[in-house]
Amino acid sequence: MATMWEMSQLGLARAYVVQGDTTKAKTAYQDFLTLSKDADIPILIAAKSEYAKLQ
């Protein structure tokens, strides 16, 4: 299960996308994905997909 810290990184990444700041969004997504790498949760799959769209 994801912790509040991990989820805050995902929220931050999504906020940066809305603001159009892809550099900061990529960093926040990377942080989330690193922190959650062993989690088996649907939101992790969604975050990976969102991050891939920024590449």
Backbone as CSV, one residue per row, in Angstrom:
resi,resn,N_x,N_y,N_z,CA_x,CA_y,CA_z,C_x,C_y,C_z
1,MET,0.837,-1.181,0.000,0.000,0.000,0.000,0.883,1.247,0.000
2,ALA,0.473,2.229,-0.710,1.252,3.466,-0.814,1.071,4.309,0.444
3,THR,2.147,4.952,0.841,2.090,5.833,2.003,1.625,7.223,1.582
4,MET,1.370,8.048,2.561,0.959,9.426,2.268,2.061,10.162,1.510
5,TRP,3.315,9.909,1.860,4.424,10.574,1.171,4.443,10.188,-0.311
6,GLU,4.288,8.914,-0.579,4.272,8.453,-1.972,3.115,9.087,-2.729
7,MET,1.945,9.081,-2.126,0.770,9.646,-2.782,0.920,11.158,-2.994
8,SER,1.607,11.827,-2.068,1.805,13.271,-2.249,2.706,13.533,-3.453
9,GLN,3.660,12.657,-3.705,4.525,12.820,-4.873,3.724,12.662,-6.161
10,LEU,2.788,11.729,-6.163,1.936,11.544,-7.329,1.048,12.765,-7.545
11,GLY,0.472,13.276,-6.477,-0.351,14.476,-6.581,0.446,15.663,-7.077
12,LEU,1.662,15.785,-6.600,2.547,16.866,-7.037,2.866,16.732,-8.525
13,ALA,3.152,15.517,-8.953,3.452,15.281,-10.367,2.270,15.687,-11.237
14,ARG,1.090,15.294,-10.835,-0.113,15.625,-11.608,-0.361,17.132,-11.626
15,ALA,-0.091,17.792,-10.522,-0.261,19.249,-10.476,0.714,19.935,-11.430
16,TYR,1.944,19.458,-11.475,2.925,20.037,-12.397,2.511,19.829,-13.850
17,VAL,1.899,18.690,-14.160,1.421,18.452,-15.526,0.361,19.492,-15.885
18,VAL,-0.569,19.730,-14.982,-1.633,20.711,-15.224,-1.034,22.102,-15.442
19,GLN,0.029,22.408,-14.711,0.696,23.705,-14.846,1.567,23.777,-16.090
20,GLY,1.808,22.649,-16.722,2.639,22.628,-17.918,4.129,22.529,-17.634
21,ASP,4.506,22.229,-16.399,5.919,22.116,-16.027,6.336,20.648,-16.094
22,THR,6.673,20.191,-17.302,6.978,18.775,-17.483,8.280,18.352,-16.810
23,THR,9.218,19.257,-16.672,10.477,18.897,-16.009,10.224,18.521,-14.551
24,LYS,9.496,19.357,-13.836,9.183,19.058,-12.435,8.240,17.862,-12.331
25,ALA,7.331,17.730,-13.300,6.408,16.594,-13.291,7.183,15.288,-13.424
26,LYS,8.137,15.251,-14.336,8.937,14.038,-14.525,9.666,13.665,-13.246
27,THR,10.235,14.654,-12.584,10.960,14.395,-11.337,10.028,13.842,-10.267
28,ALA,8.863,14.435,-10.126,7.912,13.965,-9.118,7.408,12.563,-9.454
29,TYR,7.135,12.295,-10.738,6.732,10.941,-11.135,7.854,9.952,-10.843
30,GLN,9.085,10.312,-11.145,10.213,9.418,-10.878,10.311,9.115,-9.390
31,ASP,10.130,10.144,-8.562,10.164,9.938,-7.110,9.063,8.974,-6.682
32,PHE,7.853,9.196,-7.187,6.740,8.313,-6.837,7.015,6.879,-7.280
33,LEU,7.461,6.724,-8.512,7.696,5.377,-9.035,8.824,4.671,-8.293
34,THR,9.835,5.408,-7.881,10.929,4.822,-7.109,10.442,4.382,-5.733
35,LEU,9.678,5.248,-5.079,9.173,4.928,-3.744,8.180,3.766,-3.777
36,SER,7.453,3.633,-4.872,6.374,2.641,-4.968,6.736,1.437,-5.819
37,LYS,7.986,1.276,-6.155,8.388,0.256,-7.127,7.953,-1.155,-6.760
38,ASP,7.818,-1.456,-5.491,7.447,-2.806,-5.076,5.954,-2.958,-4.798
39,ALA,5.235,-1.867,-4.896,3.798,-1.915,-4.616,3.044,-2.506,-5.798
40,ASP,2.001,-3.215,-5.504,1.157,-3.798,-6.548,-0.228,-3.165,-6.414
41,ILE,-0.300,-1.915,-6.829,-1.556,-1.184,-6.695,-1.937,-0.588,-8.042
42,PRO,-3.221,-0.499,-8.307,-3.669,0.045,-9.598,-3.162,1.460,-9.877
43,ILE,-3.021,2.274,-8.849,-2.571,3.643,-9.078,-1.133,3.680,-9.591
44,LEU,-0.340,2.677,-9.244,1.027,2.582,-9.750,1.010,2.351,-11.261
45,ILE,0.120,1.523,-11.714,-0.013,1.270,-13.149,-0.421,2.552,-13.867
46,ALA,-1.370,3.285,-13.287,-1.816,4.545,-13.879,-0.678,5.560,-13.909
47,ALA,0.073,5.655,-12.831,1.179,6.616,-12.766,2.252,6.281,-13.792
48,LYS,2.542,5.009,-13.994,3.523,4.623,-15.002,3.065,5.058,-16.386
49,SER,1.791,4.900,-16.655,1.236,5.310,-17.948,1.316,6.825,-18.121
50,GLU,0.971,7.565,-17.086,1.035,9.033,-17.138,2.460,9.507,-17.361
51,TYR,3.394,8.877,-16.654,4.803,9.249,-16.775,5.305,8.966,-18.197
52,ALA,4.911,7.847,-18.748,5.345,7.472,-20.097,4.882,8.500,-21.128
53,LYS,3.743,9.100,-20.920,3.237,10.121,-21.835,4.101,11.386,-21.836
54,LEU,4.847,11.603,-20.759,5.718,12.778,-20.668,7.044,12.592,-21.385
55,GLN,7.365,11.358,-21.722,8.652,11.051,-22.353,8.724,11.495,-23.775
